[in-house]
Amino acid sequence: MLDHLSIQVADVERASAFYDAVLAPLGGTRMMQFPGVIGYGAGFPCFWIGTEETHGDVRQECHIAFTAPSRDAVVAFRDAAVTQGAEVLHEPREWPEYHHGYFGAFVRDPDGNNVEAVCHTPQP
């Protein structure tokens, strides 16, 4: 389960354009905004982006998986990411190695994070 998650981004404006586009097909919108920080959600802000703070020279890729309401929403997520110039890591498909009905797509956000949309509903 994802209650909330916050990631640091190099450019909040560029990252927010990306997340505005890719979260819309999943029902996510900007819910709160403060200087340098934006909270997204569908009901409450559970995903946050904020200005990058350097702690030494350590930078790790994050993996963020967002729940999609349908397989069509997973495809729309990928399409929105592509229009934002994102690299597609894995096209939308079933991932039976995770579990029956797991349908996901993976993209790279503007800061190099691995972002996924997943629908857990099996194909009828």
HELIX and SHEET records of a PDB file:
HELIX    1   1 VAL A   12  LEU A   23  1                                  12    
HELIX    2   2 ALA A   24  LEU A   26  5                                   3    
HELIX    3   3 ARG A   71  THR A   83  1                                  13    
SHEET    1   A 4 LEU A   5  VAL A   9  0                                        
SHEET    2   A 4 PRO A  45  THR A  51  1                                        
SHEET    3   A 4 VAL A  37  GLY A  41 -1                                        
SHEET    4   A 4 THR A  29  PHE A  34 -1                                        
SHEET    1   B 4 HIS A  63  THR A  67  0                                        
SHEET    2   B 4 ASN A 114  CYS A 119  1                                        
SHEET    3   B 4 PHE A 103  ARG A 108 -1                                        
SHEET    4   B 4 GLU A  87  GLU A  94 -1                                        
END                                                                             
